[in-house]
Amino acid sequence: MYRVWNYLQQYSLLLIFGAITALIWANLDYESYHHFVEFPLWDHAPIGHLHDGHRTLTLHYLVNDVLMALFFAIAGKEVWEAVALKDGSLRGKKALTPLIATSGGMFGPIAVYLGLALLIGSDTFDSVANGWAIPTATDIAFSYLVGRLIFGAGHPAVGFLLLLAIADDAAGLIILAIFYPSGDLAPEWLLVSFGAAATVFLLFNHLPRRLDRHKQDRPNSTMVRKALGGLPYIIAGCISWYGFMRAGIHPALGLLPIVPTIPHADRAFGIFAAAEAHLHDLLNTLEHALKAPVEIILFFFGLANAGVLFNAVGDATWLVLAGLLVGKPFGIWLMGYLAARPMKLGLPEGMKTSDLFVLGCVAAIGFTVSLFIASVAFTPGQVQDAAKMGALLSFGAVIMAFVAARVFRTEKQPG
């Protein structure tokens, strides 16, 4: 039973179960499904959707805007370690080709999405243009699972895929923060968020370490860790989340300023690495404690967001799918090829240029983040449902990836 749960948790399969449940429920009884998702948990709450001049905390808001902050905190932790630590996977020459390939995996889908929308007509373009970022996403967990099935655990393309997906996540977080505000912007409230981050870092991280200089047993840092654990950072995270909400930036990103302030190890083994379980610094301890709750949250995220009618297919559906299934593979292949060959940055040993296209097909599984962006890019209604259907149907990339692997004779390398 433990092995089954571990497998479900590692590859976010609970999210799929939540999405399938939502699809079945919505198509059997849409009224009861909608009533469940928008059920008011707390009227006149300090947080929630604005309604008639007051805030109402609904189940949908609780999942998307509050609980999903934990998901984005874990994603932010992986991005931050990859960029900031000395041996981070996105540092140095080894990361240049994946980063350049990532740019193709971002701009390719955007070009296809907006270009096709323009060809369809100005009315369609105006109605769907705000969803341009939906097909830029790559779902790390599902892409990693499919990548291992196609390439094998020992193939260098799997590591390349993870670098690309982490860089894609970093770009996605920036896009969400800048281009998809949750309300009227009030940037002065960001001072609250970054003030909380600065305060908790100085008092509970920097100061104990400074007092422990030249002391191998680190008495002050140890005392703070034993006495308080992660409590100061949890409080600071709540304050930072509130600051983001009031600032008009999507509050699901509200924990990101706190992540770099938490005491961390000097190195990271990388996402999905078994060795990560042996790191006991506070940052990794908090991440490991959050993994199981976040998987349950992802189940409810799928349940609260994937309930669209099968007849919701529309222009936005095909545009999202075209961006993911066409723009992403060709964008990654083109920019990856330019980086590896004309720019002479090279590919990891044992990886062929044709693997870039197969890898691009795997990375076209948008799902989680695509679904999230669709929910914030459009107001509830026909266009949002159509865009969500495109995100859900991006699982078609799995079939395309296996076909591409067969065509290009990808060699599976067991770990």
C-alpha positions as a Markdown table, in Angstrom:
| # | Residue | x | y | z |
|---|---|---|---|---|
| 1 | Met | 0.0 | 0.0 | 0.0 |
| 2 | Tyr | 2.9 | 2.4 | 0.8 |
| 3 | Arg | 4.4 | 1.8 | -2.6 |
| 4 | Val | 1.1 | 2.5 | -4.3 |
| 5 | Trp | 0.7 | 5.8 | -2.4 |
| 6 | Asn | 4.4 | 6.7 | -3.1 |
| 7 | Tyr | 3.8 | 6.2 | -6.8 |
| 8 | Leu | 0.6 | 8.2 | -6.8 |
| 9 | Gln | 2.3 | 11.0 | -4.9 |
| 10 | Gln | 5.5 | 11.1 | -7.0 |
| 11 | Tyr | 3.7 | 11.5 | -10.3 |
| 12 | Ser | 0.7 | 13.6 | -9.1 |
| 13 | Leu | -1.7 | 10.9 | -10.3 |
| 14 | Leu | -4.3 | 12.2 | -7.7 |
| 15 | Leu | -4.6 | 15.2 | -9.9 |
| 16 | Ile | -5.8 | 13.1 | -12.8 |
| 17 | Phe | -8.3 | 11.3 | -10.6 |
| 18 | Gly | -9.6 | 14.7 | -9.5 |
| 19 | Ala | -9.9 | 15.9 | -13.1 |
| 20 | Ile | -11.7 | 12.8 | -14.2 |
| 21 | Thr | -14.1 | 13.0 | -11.3 |
| 22 | Ala | -14.8 | 16.6 | -12.2 |
| 23 | Leu | -15.4 | 15.8 | -15.9 |
| 24 | Ile | -17.8 | 13.0 | -15.1 |
| 25 | Trp | -19.7 | 14.9 | -12.4 |
| 26 | Ala | -20.0 | 18.1 | -14.5 |
| 27 | Asn | -21.4 | 16.2 | -17.5 |
| 28 | Leu | -23.8 | 14.1 | -15.4 |
| 29 | Asp | -25.1 | 17.0 | -13.2 |
| 30 | Tyr | -23.5 | 20.4 | -13.9 |
| 31 | Glu | -25.7 | 22.3 | -11.6 |
| 32 | Ser | -24.7 | 20.3 | -8.5 |
| 33 | Tyr | -21.1 | 20.3 | -9.5 |
| 34 | His | -21.1 | 24.1 | -9.9 |
| 35 | His | -22.9 | 24.5 | -6.6 |
| 36 | Phe | -20.2 | 22.4 | -4.9 |
| 37 | Val | -17.2 | 24.3 | -6.4 |
| 38 | Glu | -18.7 | 27.7 | -5.7 |
| 39 | Phe | -20.1 | 26.8 | -2.3 |
| 40 | Pro | -19.6 | 29.7 | 0.1 |
| 41 | Leu | -17.5 | 28.6 | 3.1 |
| 42 | Trp | -17.4 | 32.0 | 4.7 |
| 43 | Asp | -19.4 | 35.1 | 3.8 |
| 44 | His | -18.0 | 38.5 | 4.7 |
| 45 | Ala | -14.6 | 36.9 | 5.0 |
| 46 | Pro | -11.2 | 38.8 | 5.1 |
| 47 | Ile | -10.2 | 36.9 | 2.0 |
| 48 | Gly | -12.0 | 35.6 | -1.0 |
| 49 | His | -13.9 | 36.8 | -4.1 |
| 50 | Leu | -15.3 | 40.3 | -4.0 |
| 51 | His | -19.1 | 40.1 | -4.2 |
| 52 | Asp | -21.4 | 43.1 | -3.6 |
| 53 | Gly | -18.7 | 45.0 | -1.8 |
| 54 | His | -17.7 | 42.2 | 0.5 |
| 55 | Arg | -15.5 | 39.1 | 0.2 |
| 56 | Thr | -16.8 | 35.6 | 0.1 |
| 57 | Leu | -14.5 | 32.6 | 0.7 |
| 58 | Thr | -15.7 | 29.8 | -1.7 |
| 59 | Leu | -14.3 | 26.3 | -2.1 |
| 60 | His | -12.9 | 27.3 | -5.5 |
| 61 | Tyr | -11.0 | 30.3 | -4.0 |
| 62 | Leu | -9.7 | 28.2 | -1.1 |
| 63 | Val | -8.2 | 25.7 | -3.5 |
| 64 | Asn | -6.9 | 28.0 | -6.3 |
| 65 | Asp | -5.8 | 31.1 | -4.4 |
| 66 | Val | -4.9 | 29.8 | -1.0 |
| 67 | Leu | -4.0 | 26.1 | -1.0 |
| 68 | Met | -2.3 | 26.2 | -4.5 |
| 69 | Ala | 0.2 | 28.6 | -2.9 |
| 70 | Leu | 1.8 | 25.5 | -1.4 |
| 71 | Phe | 2.2 | 23.9 | -4.8 |
| 72 | Phe | 3.8 | 27.0 | -6.2 |
| 73 | Ala | 6.1 | 27.3 | -3.2 |
| 74 | Ile | 7.5 | 23.8 | -3.9 |
| 75 | Ala | 7.9 | 24.7 | -7.6 |
| 76 | Gly | 9.6 | 27.9 | -6.5 |
| 77 | Lys | 11.9 | 26.0 | -4.2 |
| 78 | Glu | 13.2 | 23.8 | -7.0 |
| 79 | Val | 13.7 | 26.8 | -9.3 |
| 80 | Trp | 15.5 | 28.8 | -6.6 |
| 81 | Glu | 17.9 | 25.9 | -5.8 |
| 82 | Ala | 18.6 | 25.4 | -9.5 |
| 83 | Val | 19.5 | 29.1 | -9.9 |
| 84 | Ala | 21.1 | 30.0 | -6.6 |
| 85 | Leu | 23.1 | 27.1 | -5.3 |
| 86 | Lys | 26.7 | 26.6 | -6.4 |
| 87 | Asp | 25.9 | 23.3 | -8.1 |
| 88 | Gly | 22.4 | 24.4 | -9.3 |
| 89 | Ser | 21.2 | 22.7 | -12.4 |
| 90 | Leu | 20.4 | 26.0 | -14.2 |
| 91 | Arg | 23.9 | 27.4 | -13.6 |
| 92 | Gly | 26.9 | 27.2 | -15.9 |
| 93 | Lys | 27.5 | 26.2 | -19.5 |
| 94 | Lys | 25.6 | 22.9 | -19.0 |
| 95 | Ala | 22.4 | 24.8 | -18.6 |
| 96 | Leu | 22.7 | 27.0 | -21.7 |
| 97 | Thr | 21.3 | 24.5 | -24.2 |
| 98 | Pro | 18.3 | 23.6 | -22.1 |
| 99 | Leu | 17.6 | 27.3 | -21.3 |
| 100 | Ile | 17.7 | 28.2 | -25.0 |
| 101 | Ala | 15.5 | 25.2 | -25.8 |
| 102 | Thr | 13.1 | 26.4 | -23.1 |
| 103 | Ser | 12.8 | 29.8 | -24.9 |
| 104 | Gly | 11.7 | 27.9 | -28.0 |
| 105 | Gly | 9.2 | 26.0 | -25.8 |
| 106 | Met | 7.8 | 29.3 | -24.7 |
| 107 | Phe | 7.8 | 31.5 | -27.8 |
| 108 | Gly | 6.8 | 28.6 | -30.2 |
| 109 | Pro | 3.5 | 28.0 | -28.5 |
| 110 | Ile | 2.8 | 31.7 | -28.2 |
| 111 | Ala | 3.5 | 32.3 | -31.9 |
| 112 | Val | 1.3 | 29.4 | -32.9 |
| 113 | Tyr | -1.6 | 30.3 | -30.5 |
| 114 | Leu | -1.7 | 34.0 | -31.5 |
| 115 | Gly | -0.9 | 33.5 | -35.2 |
| 116 | Leu | -3.7 | 31.0 | -35.7 |
| 117 | Ala | -6.1 | 33.2 | -33.6 |
| 118 | Leu | -5.3 | 36.1 | -36.1 |
| 119 | Leu | -5.9 | 33.8 | -39.1 |
| 120 | Ile | -9.3 | 32.8 | -37.7 |
| 121 | Gly | -10.4 | 36.4 | -37.4 |
| 122 | Ser | -10.3 | 39.6 | -35.3 |
| 123 | Asp | -13.3 | 38.7 | -33.2 |
| 124 | Thr | -11.8 | 35.3 | -32.2 |
| 125 | Phe | -8.4 | 37.0 | -31.6 |
| 126 | Asp | -10.0 | 39.6 | -29.2 |
| 127 | Ser | -11.8 | 36.9 | -27.3 |
| 128 | Val | -8.9 | 34.5 | -26.8 |
| 129 | Ala | -5.8 | 36.7 | -26.9 |
| 130 | Asn | -5.4 | 36.8 | -23.2 |
| 131 | Gly | -4.9 | 33.0 | -23.1 |
| 132 | Trp | -1.5 | 33.2 | -24.9 |
| 133 | Ala | 0.4 | 31.9 | -21.9 |
| 134 | Ile | -1.7 | 28.7 | -21.5 |
| 135 | Pro | 0.2 | 26.6 | -24.0 |
| 136 | Thr | 3.6 | 27.7 | -22.6 |
| 137 | Ala | 3.4 | 25.4 | -19.6 |
| 138 | Thr | 5.0 | 22.0 | -19.0 |
| 139 | Asp | 3.7 | 19.7 | -16.3 |
| 140 | Ile | 6.9 | 18.5 | -14.6 |
| 141 | Ala | 5.5 | 15.3 | -12.9 |
| 142 | Phe | 3.7 | 13.9 | -15.9 |
| 143 | Ser | 6.4 | 14.9 | -18.4 |
| 144 | Tyr | 9.0 | 13.2 | -16.2 |
| 145 | Leu | 6.9 | 10.0 | -16.0 |
| 146 | Val | 6.4 | 9.8 | -19.7 |
| 147 | Gly | 10.0 | 10.8 | -20.4 |
| 148 | Arg | 11.3 | 7.9 | -18.3 |
| 149 | Leu | 8.9 | 5.5 | -20.1 |
| 150 | Ile | 10.2 | 6.6 | -23.5 |
| 151 | Phe | 13.9 | 7.3 | -22.8 |
| 152 | Gly | 14.6 | 5.1 | -19.8 |
| 153 | Ala | 15.9 | 6.3 | -16.4 |
| 154 | Gly | 19.5 | 6.3 | -17.7 |
| 155 | His | 19.0 | 8.4 | -20.8 |
| 156 | Pro | 20.6 | 12.0 | -20.7 |
| 157 | Ala | 17.4 | 13.3 | -22.3 |
| 158 | Val | 15.5 | 12.8 | -19.0 |
| 159 | Gly | 17.9 | 15.1 | -17.1 |
| 160 | Phe | 17.6 | 17.6 | -20.0 |
| 161 | Leu | 13.8 | 17.4 | -19.8 |
| 162 | Leu | 13.9 | 18.2 | -16.0 |
| 163 | Leu | 16.2 | 21.2 | -16.6 |
| 164 | Leu | 13.8 | 22.4 | -19.3 |
| 165 | Ala | 10.7 | 21.9 | -17.2 |
| 166 | Ile | 12.3 | 23.7 | -14.2 |
| 167 | Ala | 13.2 | 26.7 | -16.4 |
| 168 | Asp | 9.7 | 26.6 | -17.9 |
| 169 | Asp | 8.3 | 26.7 | -14.3 |
| 170 | Ala | 10.5 | 29.8 | -13.5 |
| 171 | Ala | 9.2 | 31.6 | -16.7 |
| 172 | Gly | 5.6 | 30.5 | -15.8 |
| 173 | Leu | 5.8 | 32.0 | -12.3 |
| 174 | Ile | 7.1 | 35.3 | -13.8 |
| 175 | Ile | 4.3 | 35.3 | -16.4 |
| 176 | Leu | 1.6 | 34.7 | -13.8 |
| 177 | Ala | 2.9 | 37.5 | -11.6 |
| 178 | Ile | 3.3 | 40.1 | -14.3 |
| 179 | Phe | 0.5 | 39.4 | -16.9 |
| 180 | Tyr | -2.3 | 37.9 | -14.8 |
| 181 | Pro | -3.1 | 40.1 | -11.8 |
| 182 | Ser | -5.9 | 39.0 | -9.6 |
| 183 | Gly | -7.4 | 42.4 | -9.2 |
| 184 | Asp | -6.6 | 46.1 | -9.3 |
| 185 | Leu | -2.9 | 46.6 | -8.7 |
| 186 | Ala | -1.8 | 48.1 | -5.4 |
| 187 | Pro | 2.0 | 47.5 | -5.5 |
| 188 | Glu | 2.5 | 49.2 | -2.1 |
| 189 | Trp | 1.2 | 46.1 | -0.5 |
| 190 | Leu | 4.2 | 44.2 | -1.8 |
| 191 | Leu | 6.2 | 46.1 | 0.8 |
| 192 | Val | 4.3 | 44.0 | 3.4 |
| 193 | Ser | 5.3 | 40.7 | 1.6 |
| 194 | Phe | 9.0 | 41.6 | 1.1 |
| 195 | Gly | 9.1 | 43.2 | 4.6 |
| 196 | Ala | 8.0 | 39.9 | 6.1 |
| 197 | Ala | 10.6 | 38.0 | 4.0 |
| 198 | Ala | 13.4 | 40.4 | 5.1 |
| 199 | Thr | 12.4 | 40.3 | 8.7 |
| 200 | Val | 12.2 | 36.5 | 9.0 |
| 201 | Phe | 15.5 | 36.1 | 7.2 |
| 202 | Leu | 17.4 | 38.6 | 9.3 |
| 203 | Leu | 16.0 | 37.5 | 12.7 |
| 204 | Phe | 15.8 | 33.7 | 12.3 |
| 205 | Asn | 18.4 | 32.9 | 9.6 |
| 206 | His | 21.1 | 35.5 | 9.2 |
| 207 | Leu | 21.4 | 36.6 | 12.8 |
| 208 | Pro | 21.8 | 33.1 | 14.4 |
| 209 | Arg | 24.4 | 32.2 | 11.7 |
| 210 | Arg | 26.3 | 35.4 | 12.3 |
| 211 | Leu | 26.4 | 34.7 | 16.1 |
| 212 | Asp | 27.6 | 31.2 | 15.3 |
| 213 | Arg | 30.7 | 32.3 | 13.3 |
| 214 | His | 33.8 | 30.3 | 14.3 |
| 215 | Lys | 31.6 | 27.9 | 16.3 |
| 216 | Gln | 31.4 | 24.4 | 14.8 |
| 217 | Asp | 28.5 | 23.3 | 16.9 |
| 218 | Arg | 26.3 | 26.3 | 15.8 |
| 219 | Pro | 24.5 | 26.7 | 19.1 |
| 220 | Asn | 22.3 | 29.6 | 18.2 |
| 221 | Ser | 21.1 | 28.2 | 14.8 |
| 222 | Thr | 20.4 | 24.9 | 16.5 |
| 223 | Met | 18.5 | 26.5 | 19.4 |
| 224 | Val | 16.3 | 28.5 | 16.9 |
| 225 | Arg | 15.7 | 25.3 | 14.8 |
| 226 | Lys | 14.8 | 23.2 | 17.9 |
| 227 | Ala | 12.7 | 25.9 | 19.6 |
| 228 | Leu | 10.8 | 27.3 | 16.6 |
| 229 | Gly | 11.2 | 25.0 | 13.7 |
| 230 | Gly | 9.4 | 26.4 | 10.7 |
| 231 | Leu | 6.9 | 28.5 | 12.6 |
| 232 | Pro | 8.5 | 31.9 | 11.9 |
| 233 | Tyr | 8.5 | 31.1 | 8.2 |
| 234 | Ile | 4.9 | 29.9 | 8.3 |
| 235 | Ile | 3.8 | 33.2 | 9.9 |
| 236 | Ala | 5.9 | 35.2 | 7.4 |
| 237 | Gly | 4.3 | 33.2 | 4.6 |
| 238 | Cys | 0.8 | 34.0 | 5.7 |
| 239 | Ile | 1.7 | 37.7 | 5.9 |
| 240 | Ser | 3.4 | 37.5 | 2.4 |
| 241 | Trp | 0.3 | 35.8 | 1.0 |
| 242 | Tyr | -2.0 | 38.5 | 2.3 |
| 243 | Gly | 0.3 | 41.2 | 0.9 |
| 244 | Phe | 0.1 | 39.6 | -2.6 |
| 245 | Met | -3.6 | 39.3 | -2.4 |
| 246 | Arg | -4.0 | 43.0 | -1.5 |
| 247 | Ala | -1.4 | 44.0 | -4.1 |
| 248 | Gly | -3.6 | 42.5 | -6.8 |
| 249 | Ile | -1.0 | 39.9 | -7.8 |
| 250 | His | -2.3 | 36.3 | -7.8 |
| 251 | Pro | -2.0 | 35.2 | -4.2 |
| 252 | Ala | -1.1 | 31.6 | -5.2 |
| 253 | Leu | 2.4 | 33.1 | -5.7 |
| 254 | Gly | 2.4 | 34.7 | -2.3 |
| 255 | Leu | 4.8 | 32.3 | -0.6 |
| 256 | Leu | 7.6 | 32.8 | -3.2 |
| 257 | Pro | 9.4 | 35.7 | -1.4 |
| 258 | Ile | 9.7 | 33.5 | 1.7 |
| 259 | Val | 11.3 | 30.5 | 0.1 |
| 260 | Pro | 14.8 | 32.0 | -0.3 |
| 261 | Thr | 14.8 | 33.1 | 3.3 |
| 262 | Ile | 14.6 | 29.6 | 4.8 |
| 263 | Pro | 17.8 | 27.9 | 5.9 |
| 264 | His | 18.9 | 25.5 | 3.2 |
| 265 | Ala | 21.6 | 22.9 | 2.3 |
| 266 | Asp | 24.6 | 23.9 | 0.3 |
| 267 | Arg | 23.6 | 21.6 | -2.5 |
| 268 | Ala | 20.6 | 20.1 | -4.1 |
| 269 | Phe | 20.3 | 16.7 | -5.8 |
| 270 | Gly | 17.4 | 17.8 | -8.0 |
| 271 | Ile | 13.7 | 17.2 | -8.2 |
| 272 | Phe | 12.7 | 13.5 | -8.1 |
| 273 | Ala | 16.2 | 12.5 | -6.8 |
| 274 | Ala | 16.0 | 9.9 | -4.1 |
| 275 | Ala | 19.0 | 11.5 | -2.3 |
| 276 | Glu | 16.9 | 14.6 | -1.6 |
| 277 | Ala | 15.2 | 12.6 | 1.2 |
| 278 | His | 18.5 | 12.6 | 3.1 |
| 279 | Leu | 18.8 | 16.4 | 3.2 |
| 280 | His | 17.5 | 17.6 | 6.6 |
| 281 | Asp | 17.9 | 21.3 | 6.3 |
| 282 | Leu | 14.8 | 23.3 | 7.2 |
| 283 | Leu | 13.9 | 24.1 | 3.6 |
| 284 | Asn | 14.0 | 20.4 | 2.5 |
| 285 | Thr | 12.3 | 19.3 | 5.7 |
| 286 | Leu | 9.4 | 21.7 | 5.0 |
| 287 | Glu | 9.2 | 20.5 | 1.4 |
| 288 | His | 9.1 | 16.9 | 2.3 |
| 289 | Ala | 6.4 | 17.6 | 4.9 |
| 290 | Leu | 4.3 | 19.4 | 2.3 |
| 291 | Lys | 4.5 | 16.8 | -0.5 |
| 292 | Ala | 1.7 | 14.6 | 0.7 |
| 293 | Pro | -0.7 | 17.5 | 1.5 |
| 294 | Val | 0.1 | 19.1 | -1.8 |
| 295 | Glu | -0.9 | 15.9 | -3.7 |
| 296 | Ile | -4.2 | 16.0 | -1.9 |
| 297 | Ile | -4.5 | 19.7 | -2.8 |
| 298 | Leu | -3.9 | 18.8 | -6.5 |
| 299 | Phe | -6.7 | 16.3 | -6.3 |
| 300 | Phe | -9.0 | 19.1 | -5.2 |
| 301 | Phe | -7.5 | 21.4 | -7.8 |
| 302 | Gly | -8.4 | 19.0 | -10.5 |
| 303 | Leu | -11.8 | 18.5 | -9.0 |
| 304 | Ala | -12.5 | 22.3 | -8.8 |
| 305 | Asn | -11.2 | 23.2 | -12.2 |
| 306 | Ala | -11.6 | 20.4 | -14.7 |
| 307 | Gly | -15.4 | 20.2 | -14.6 |
| 308 | Val | -16.2 | 21.3 | -18.1 |
| 309 | Leu | -18.9 | 20.0 | -20.4 |
| 310 | Phe | -17.8 | 17.9 | -23.3 |
| 311 | Asn | -19.5 | 20.3 | -25.7 |
| 312 | Ala | -17.4 | 23.2 | -24.4 |
| 313 | Val | -14.9 | 22.5 | -27.2 |
| 314 | Gly | -14.3 | 25.7 | -29.1 |
| 315 | Asp | -11.7 | 27.9 | -30.8 |
| 316 | Ala | -9.7 | 28.3 | -27.6 |
| 317 | Thr | -9.5 | 24.5 | -27.3 |
| 318 | Trp | -7.8 | 24.1 | -30.7 |
| 319 | Leu | -5.6 | 27.1 | -30.2 |
| 320 | Val | -4.3 | 25.7 | -26.9 |
| 321 | Leu | -3.7 | 22.3 | -28.4 |
| 322 | Ala | -2.0 | 23.7 | -31.5 |
| 323 | Gly | 0.3 | 25.8 | -29.2 |
| 324 | Leu | 1.2 | 22.8 | -27.1 |
| 325 | Leu | 1.3 | 20.0 | -29.7 |
| 326 | Val | 2.8 | 22.0 | -32.6 |
| 327 | Gly | 4.5 | 25.1 | -31.2 |
| 328 | Lys | 6.2 | 23.4 | -28.2 |
| 329 | Pro | 7.9 | 20.4 | -29.9 |
| 330 | Phe | 9.0 | 22.4 | -32.9 |
| 331 | Gly | 10.1 | 25.4 | -30.8 |
| 332 | Ile | 12.2 | 23.2 | -28.5 |
| 333 | Trp | 13.7 | 21.3 | -31.4 |
| 334 | Leu | 14.6 | 24.5 | -33.4 |
| 335 | Met | 16.1 | 26.4 | -30.5 |
| 336 | Gly | 17.8 | 23.3 | -29.0 |
| 337 | Tyr | 19.3 | 22.6 | -32.4 |
| 338 | Leu | 20.5 | 26.1 | -32.9 |
| 339 | Ala | 22.1 | 26.1 | -29.4 |
| 340 | Ala | 23.7 | 22.6 | -29.9 |
| 341 | Arg | 25.0 | 23.0 | -33.4 |
| 342 | Pro | 25.4 | 26.6 | -34.9 |
| 343 | Met | 26.1 | 28.0 | -31.4 |
| 344 | Lys | 28.3 | 25.0 | -30.6 |
| 345 | Leu | 27.0 | 24.6 | -27.0 |
| 346 | Gly | 26.4 | 20.9 | -27.5 |
| 347 | Leu | 24.1 | 18.3 | -26.1 |
| 348 | Pro | 24.7 | 15.9 | -23.2 |
| 349 | Glu | 26.7 | 12.9 | -24.2 |
| 350 | Gly | 24.5 | 10.2 | -25.6 |
| 351 | Met | 21.7 | 12.5 | -26.7 |
| 352 | Lys | 20.9 | 13.1 | -30.4 |
| 353 | Thr | 19.3 | 16.2 | -32.0 |
| 354 | Ser | 16.3 | 14.0 | -32.9 |
| 355 | Asp | 15.8 | 13.4 | -29.2 |
| 356 | Leu | 15.1 | 17.1 | -28.9 |
| 357 | Phe | 11.9 | 16.7 | -30.9 |
| 358 | Val | 10.8 | 13.7 | -28.9 |
| 359 | Leu | 11.5 | 15.5 | -25.7 |
| 360 | Gly | 9.5 | 18.5 | -27.0 |
| 361 | Cys | 6.5 | 16.2 | -27.5 |
| 362 | Val | 6.9 | 15.0 | -24.0 |
| 363 | Ala | 7.1 | 18.6 | -22.7 |
| 364 | Ala | 3.8 | 19.4 | -24.5 |
| 365 | Ile | 1.9 | 18.0 | -21.6 |
| 366 | Gly | 0.6 | 21.2 | -20.1 |
| 367 | Phe | -2.1 | 20.0 | -17.8 |
| 368 | Thr | -1.6 | 21.4 | -14.2 |
| 369 | Val | -0.2 | 24.9 | -14.9 |
| 370 | Ser | -2.1 | 25.2 | -18.2 |
| 371 | Leu | -5.3 | 24.5 | -16.4 |
| 372 | Phe | -4.3 | 27.0 | -13.7 |
| 373 | Ile | -3.5 | 29.8 | -16.3 |
| 374 | Ala | -6.7 | 29.1 | -18.1 |
| 375 | Ser | -8.7 | 29.7 | -14.9 |
| 376 | Val | -7.1 | 33.1 | -14.4 |
| 377 | Ala | -6.7 | 34.2 | -18.0 |
| 378 | Phe | -10.5 | 34.2 | -18.7 |
| 379 | Thr | -13.6 | 34.9 | -16.7 |
| 380 | Pro | -15.8 | 31.8 | -16.1 |
| 381 | Gly | -17.8 | 31.0 | -19.2 |
| 382 | Gln | -17.6 | 29.5 | -22.6 |
| 383 | Val | -14.1 | 30.7 | -23.6 |
| 384 | Gln | -12.6 | 29.6 | -20.2 |
| 385 | Asp | -14.2 | 26.2 | -20.5 |
| 386 | Ala | -12.9 | 25.7 | -24.0 |
| 387 | Ala | -9.4 | 26.7 | -23.0 |
| 388 | Lys | -9.5 | 24.3 | -20.0 |
| 389 | Met | -10.6 | 21.5 | -22.4 |
| 390 | Gly | -7.5 | 22.2 | -24.4 |
| 391 | Ala | -5.3 | 21.9 | -21.3 |
| 392 | Leu | -7.0 | 18.6 | -20.4 |
| 393 | Leu | -6.6 | 17.2 | -24.0 |
| 394 | Ser | -2.9 | 18.0 | -24.0 |
| 395 | Phe | -2.5 | 14.5 | -22.7 |
| 396 | Gly | -2.6 | 13.7 | -26.4 |
| 397 | Ala | 1.0 | 14.7 | -26.4 |
| 398 | Val | 1.7 | 11.3 | -24.8 |
| 399 | Ile | 0.6 | 9.4 | -27.9 |
| 400 | Met | 2.5 | 11.9 | -30.1 |
| 401 | Ala | 5.7 | 11.4 | -28.0 |
| 402 | Phe | 5.6 | 7.6 | -28.3 |
| 403 | Val | 5.0 | 7.8 | -32.1 |
| 404 | Ala | 7.9 | 10.3 | -32.5 |
| 405 | Ala | 10.2 | 8.1 | -30.4 |
| 406 | Arg | 9.4 | 5.2 | -32.7 |
| 407 | Val | 9.9 | 7.2 | -35.9 |
| 408 | Phe | 13.2 | 8.6 | -34.7 |
| 409 | Arg | 14.2 | 5.2 | -33.2 |
| 410 | Thr | 14.9 | 6.5 | -29.8 |
| 411 | Glu | 17.0 | 4.1 | -27.8 |
| 412 | Lys | 15.7 | 3.4 | -24.3 |
| 413 | Gln | 18.5 | 3.4 | -21.7 |
| 414 | Pro | 17.6 | 1.7 | -18.3 |
| 415 | Gly | 19.0 | 3.4 | -15.2 |
